[in-house]
Amino acid sequence: MRIHGMNQPRINPYQKQMNQQFKAKTDKGPKADQLQISDQAKEMQETQGVHPARSEHVEAIKEQVDTGNYTINPEQVAEKMLNFGKQ
């Protein structure tokens, strides 16, 4: 009985597939993360800065809270809450 002949390539039918998968894995280079920010997003980031007058107001309120002199006007809070619901 001879083992050579037509059936020889069928010894490992998956070898070609395995070689292709290995080649596909090694062909890929290292991937790097990329981030693209649109011009509109850049513009939004620039305009979202805090206005200096607002910063001063916030600091004044913080100082009042720290010293215990900050009082809340409940009527004004209620009015603003109602106006917010109407918008």
N, CA and C atoms as an extended XYZ file, in Angstrom:
261
Properties=species:S:1:pos:R:3:atomname:S:1:resname:S:1:resid:I:1 pbc="F F F"
N         0.833       -1.161        0.000 N   MET     1
C         0.000        0.000        0.000 CA  MET     1
C         0.888        1.238        0.000 C   MET     1
N         0.581        2.162       -0.883 N   ARG     2
C         1.343        3.394       -0.979 CA  ARG     2
C         0.550        4.548       -0.361 C   ARG     2
N         1.233        5.401        0.351 N   ILE     3
C         0.577        6.539        0.986 CA  ILE     3
C         0.663        7.781        0.105 C   ILE     3
N         1.588        7.851       -0.843 N   HIS     4
C         1.696        9.017       -1.722 CA  HIS     4
C         0.555        8.997       -2.723 C   HIS     4
N         0.351       10.128       -3.302 N   GLY     5
C        -0.647       10.152       -4.349 CA  GLY     5
C        -1.635       11.283       -4.172 C   GLY     5
N        -2.834       11.048       -4.619 N   MET     6
C        -3.851       12.086       -4.686 CA  MET     6
C        -4.340       12.537       -3.307 C   MET     6
N        -4.323       11.681       -2.336 N   ASN     7
C        -4.855       12.029       -1.027 CA  ASN     7
C        -3.867       12.773       -0.132 C   ASN     7
N        -2.678       13.006       -0.593 N   GLN     8
C        -1.656       13.642        0.224 CA  GLN     8
C        -2.043       15.063        0.673 C   GLN     8
N        -2.604       15.944       -0.145 N   PRO     9
C        -2.955       17.285        0.335 CA  PRO     9
C        -4.055       17.286        1.398 C   PRO     9
N        -4.795       16.204        1.525 N   ARG    10
C        -5.884       16.153        2.490 CA  ARG    10
C        -5.410       15.801        3.901 C   ARG    10
N        -4.142       15.661        4.099 N   ILE    11
C        -3.627       15.303        5.414 CA  ILE    11
C        -4.001       16.380        6.435 C   ILE    11
N        -3.816       17.634        6.065 N   ASN    12
C        -4.202       18.728        6.954 CA  ASN    12
C        -4.996       19.749        6.136 C   ASN    12
N        -6.296       19.558        5.989 N   PRO    13
C        -7.079       20.452        5.130 CA  PRO    13
C        -7.207       21.865        5.696 C   PRO    13
N        -6.931       22.069        6.964 N   TYR    14
C        -7.092       23.389        7.568 CA  TYR    14
C        -5.791       24.188        7.619 C   TYR    14
N        -4.714       23.625        7.108 N   GLN    15
C        -3.422       24.303        7.176 CA  GLN    15
C        -3.448       25.626        6.416 C   GLN    15
N        -4.054       25.641        5.236 N   LYS    16
C        -4.118       26.866        4.438 CA  LYS    16
C        -4.913       27.936        5.190 C   LYS    16
N        -6.019       27.539        5.785 N   GLN    17
C        -6.845       28.480        6.539 CA  GLN    17
C        -6.082       29.022        7.746 C   GLN    17
N        -5.371       28.173        8.441 N   MET    18
C        -4.594       28.603        9.600 CA  MET    18
C        -3.490       29.567        9.188 C   MET    18
N        -2.845       29.290        8.060 N   ASN    19
C        -1.792       30.181        7.570 CA  ASN    19
C        -2.360       31.554        7.234 C   ASN    19
N        -3.550       31.592        6.625 N   GLN    20
C        -4.173       32.865        6.276 CA  GLN    20
C        -4.536       33.657        7.535 C   GLN    20
N        -5.049       32.980        8.540 N   GLN    21
C        -5.400       33.664        9.782 CA  GLN    21
C        -4.157       34.204       10.479 C   GLN    21
N        -3.100       33.421       10.492 N   PHE    22
C        -1.865       33.868       11.117 CA  PHE    22
C        -1.304       35.071       10.376 C   PHE    22
N        -1.354       35.030        9.049 N   LYS    23
C        -0.856       36.137        8.239 CA  LYS    23
C        -1.692       37.390        8.490 C   LYS    23
N        -3.000       37.239        8.585 N   ALA    24
C        -3.873       38.384        8.829 CA  ALA    24
C        -3.572       39.018       10.183 C   ALA    24
N        -3.260       38.208       11.183 N   LYS    25
C        -2.954       38.738       12.507 CA  LYS    25
C        -1.625       39.483       12.515 C   LYS    25
N        -0.649       38.985       11.782 N   THR    26
C         0.670       39.606       11.797 CA  THR    26
C         0.750       40.801       10.869 C   THR    26
N        -0.143       40.908        9.885 N   ASP    27
C        -0.104       42.027        8.948 CA  ASP    27
C        -0.597       43.323        9.582 C   ASP    27
N        -1.412       43.230       10.590 N   LYS    28
C        -1.963       44.430       11.206 CA  LYS    28
C        -0.892       45.107       12.042 C   LYS    28
N        -0.745       46.409       11.822 N   GLY    29
C         0.191       47.174       12.618 CA  GLY    29
C        -0.464       47.601       13.915 C   GLY    29
N         0.290       48.216       14.769 N   PRO    30
C        -0.298       48.669       16.036 CA  PRO    30
C        -1.319       49.775       15.777 C   PRO    30
N        -2.444       49.668       16.429 N   LYS    31
C        -3.480       50.680       16.261 CA  LYS    31
C        -3.274       51.775       17.303 C   LYS    31
N        -3.555       52.983       16.892 N   ALA    32
C        -3.450       54.109       17.804 CA  ALA    32
C        -4.821       54.762       17.929 C   ALA    32
N        -5.140       55.215       19.118 N   ASP    33
C        -6.396       55.920       19.321 CA  ASP    33
C        -6.319       57.282       18.652 C   ASP    33
N        -7.436       57.685       18.085 N   GLN    34
C        -7.482       58.981       17.423 CA  GLN    34
C        -8.678       59.758       17.940 C   GLN    34
N        -8.525       61.046       18.010 N   LEU    35
C        -9.596       61.920       18.445 CA  LEU    35
C        -9.670       63.079       17.476 C   LEU    35
N       -10.859       63.299       16.931 N   GLN    36
C       -11.052       64.412       16.012 CA  GLN    36
C       -12.125       65.316       16.590 C   GLN    36
N       -11.780       66.573       16.771 N   ILE    37
C       -12.722       67.546       17.304 CA  ILE    37
C       -13.072       68.504       16.177 C   ILE    37
N       -14.355       68.652       15.928 N   SER    38
C       -14.797       69.516       14.839 CA  SER    38
C       -14.540       70.977       15.192 C   SER    38
N       -14.562       71.818       14.163 N   ASP    39
C       -14.361       73.246       14.378 CA  ASP    39
C       -15.470       73.825       15.254 C   ASP    39
N       -16.681       73.314       15.062 N   GLN    40
C       -17.810       73.792       15.855 CA  GLN    40
C       -17.605       73.447       17.335 C   GLN    40
N       -17.110       72.258       17.617 N   ALA    41
C       -16.861       71.860       19.002 CA  ALA    41
C       -15.752       72.706       19.621 C   ALA    41
N       -14.725       73.018       18.840 N   LYS    42
C       -13.646       73.867       19.345 CA  LYS    42
C       -14.174       75.253       19.688 C   LYS    42
N       -15.040       75.769       18.823 N   GLU    43
C       -15.628       77.087       19.064 CA  GLU    43
C       -16.488       77.074       20.332 C   GLU    43
N       -17.231       75.994       20.523 N   MET    44
C       -18.070       75.883       21.716 CA  MET    44
C       -17.221       75.845       22.983 C   MET    44
N       -16.095       75.157       22.933 N   GLN    45
C       -15.216       75.080       24.098 CA  GLN    45
C       -14.653       76.455       24.447 C   GLN    45
N       -14.340       77.238       23.417 N   GLU    46
C       -13.785       78.564       23.655 CA  GLU    46
C       -14.817       79.498       24.275 C   GLU    46
N       -16.073       79.377       23.836 N   THR    47
C       -17.109       80.292       24.318 CA  THR    47
C       -17.696       79.874       25.658 C   THR    47
N       -17.402       78.694       26.139 N   GLN    48
C       -17.970       78.225       27.391 CA  GLN    48
C       -17.184       78.671       28.615 C   GLN    48
N       -16.205       79.499       28.419 N   GLY    49
C       -15.442       79.992       29.557 CA  GLY    49
C       -16.325       80.832       30.470 C   GLY    49
N       -15.962       80.922       31.724 N   VAL    50
C       -16.741       81.673       32.699 CA  VAL    50
C       -16.420       83.157       32.561 C   VAL    50
N       -17.452       83.961       32.521 N   HIS    51
C       -17.294       85.410       32.421 CA  HIS    51
C       -16.688       85.932       33.730 C   HIS    51
N       -15.751       86.883       33.662 N   PRO    52
C       -15.095       87.364       34.891 CA  PRO    52
C       -16.072       87.950       35.917 C   PRO    52
N       -17.108       88.642       35.448 N   ALA    53
C       -18.079       89.218       36.386 CA  ALA    53
C       -18.815       88.109       37.131 C   ALA    53
N       -19.094       87.027       36.433 N   ARG    54
C       -19.778       85.893       37.062 CA  ARG    54
C       -18.879       85.261       38.127 C   ARG    54
N       -17.603       85.158       37.825 N   SER    55
C       -16.649       84.590       38.786 CA  SER    55
C       -16.602       85.424       40.059 C   SER    55
N       -16.619       86.753       39.899 N   GLU    56
C       -16.595       87.640       41.060 CA  GLU    56
C       -17.863       87.458       41.898 C   GLU    56
N       -18.999       87.330       41.231 N   HIS    57
C       -20.274       87.145       41.930 CA  HIS    57
C       -20.265       85.827       42.717 C   HIS    57
N       -19.771       84.776       42.100 N   VAL    58
C       -19.704       83.472       42.763 CA  VAL    58
C       -18.778       83.542       43.974 C   VAL    58
N       -17.656       84.204       43.832 N   GLU    59
C       -16.720       84.335       44.953 CA  GLU    59
C       -17.348       85.127       46.100 C   GLU    59
N       -18.116       86.162       45.761 N   ALA    60
C       -18.776       86.954       46.805 CA  ALA    60
C       -19.788       86.100       47.564 C   ALA    60
N       -20.541       85.287       46.841 N   ILE    61
C       -21.522       84.409       47.491 CA  ILE    61
C       -20.816       83.379       48.366 C   ILE    61
N       -19.715       82.813       47.875 N   LYS    62
C       -18.953       81.842       48.676 CA  LYS    62
C       -18.475       82.475       49.979 C   LYS    62
N       -18.010       83.710       49.882 N   GLU    63
C       -17.519       84.403       51.073 CA  GLU    63
C       -18.661       84.634       52.070 C   GLU    63
N       -19.845       85.017       51.551 N   GLN    64
C       -21.002       85.224       52.422 CA  GLN    64
C       -21.414       83.919       53.107 C   GLN    64
N       -21.370       82.824       52.364 N   VAL    65
C       -21.729       81.525       52.938 CA  VAL    65
C       -20.735       81.141       54.025 C   VAL    65
N       -19.448       81.358       53.755 N   ASP    66
C       -18.412       81.009       54.736 CA  ASP    66
C       -18.557       81.811       56.032 C   ASP    66
N       -18.923       83.091       55.910 N   THR    67
C       -19.057       83.932       57.108 CA  THR    67
C       -20.418       83.783       57.777 C   THR    67
N       -21.369       83.149       57.084 N   GLY    68
C       -22.699       82.938       57.661 CA  GLY    68
C       -23.651       84.087       57.411 C   GLY    68
N       -23.305       84.997       56.516 N   ASN    69
C       -24.140       86.162       56.227 CA  ASN    69
C       -25.039       85.978       55.009 C   ASN    69
N       -25.012       84.841       54.379 N   TYR    70
C       -25.800       84.630       53.156 CA  TYR    70
C       -27.226       84.259       53.524 C   TYR    70
N       -28.183       85.016       53.003 N   THR    71
C       -29.595       84.727       53.245 CA  THR    71
C       -30.289       84.491       51.912 C   THR    71
N       -31.276       83.627       51.944 N   ILE    72
C       -32.016       83.272       50.739 CA  ILE    72
C       -33.394       83.917       50.812 C   ILE    72
N       -33.808       84.529       49.716 N   ASN    73
C       -35.130       85.131       49.623 CA  ASN    73
C       -36.078       84.079       49.047 C   ASN    73
N       -36.964       83.499       49.852 N   PRO    74
C       -37.815       82.411       49.360 CA  PRO    74
C       -38.784       82.837       48.260 C   PRO    74
N       -39.287       84.086       48.310 N   GLU    75
C       -40.198       84.558       47.260 CA  GLU    75
C       -39.486       84.606       45.912 C   GLU    75
N       -38.267       85.089       45.934 N   GLN    76
C       -37.501       85.184       44.690 CA  GLN    76
C       -37.198       83.789       44.135 C   GLN    76
N       -36.882       82.844       44.992 N   VAL    77
C       -36.617       81.472       44.554 CA  VAL    77
C       -37.871       80.867       43.939 C   VAL    77
N       -39.016       81.057       44.602 N   ALA    78
C       -40.274       80.511       44.086 CA  ALA    78
C       -40.633       81.132       42.744 C   ALA    78
N       -40.441       82.438       42.624 N   GLU    79
C       -40.747       83.124       41.359 CA  GLU    79
C       -39.880       82.588       40.220 C   GLU    79
N       -38.602       82.401       40.479 N   LYS    80
C       -37.697       81.877       39.441 CA  LYS    80
C       -38.059       80.442       39.071 C   LYS    80
N       -38.491       79.654       40.052 N   MET    81
C       -38.897       78.274       39.758 CA  MET    81
C       -40.136       78.257       38.870 C   MET    81
N       -41.100       79.142       39.153 N   LEU    82
C       -42.307       79.213       38.330 CA  LEU    82
C       -41.986       79.687       36.918 C   LEU    82
N       -41.114       80.676       36.804 N   ASN    83
C       -40.730       81.172       35.478 CA  ASN    83
C       -39.975       80.112       34.689 C   ASN    83
N       -39.204       79.298       35.387 N   PHE    84
C       -38.461       78.237       34.703 CA  PHE    84
C       -39.418       77.212       34.109 C   PHE    84
N       -40.492       76.910       34.821 N   GLY    85
C       -41.475       75.945       34.334 CA  GLY    85
C       -42.246       76.454       33.134 C   GLY    85
N       -42.358       77.772       32.973 N   LYS    86
C       -43.103       78.361       31.852 CA  LYS    86
C       -42.298       78.343       30.556 C   LYS    86
N       -41.003       78.249       30.649 N   GLN    87
C       -40.160       78.299       29.446 CA  GLN    87
C       -40.252       77.076       28.658 C   GLN    87
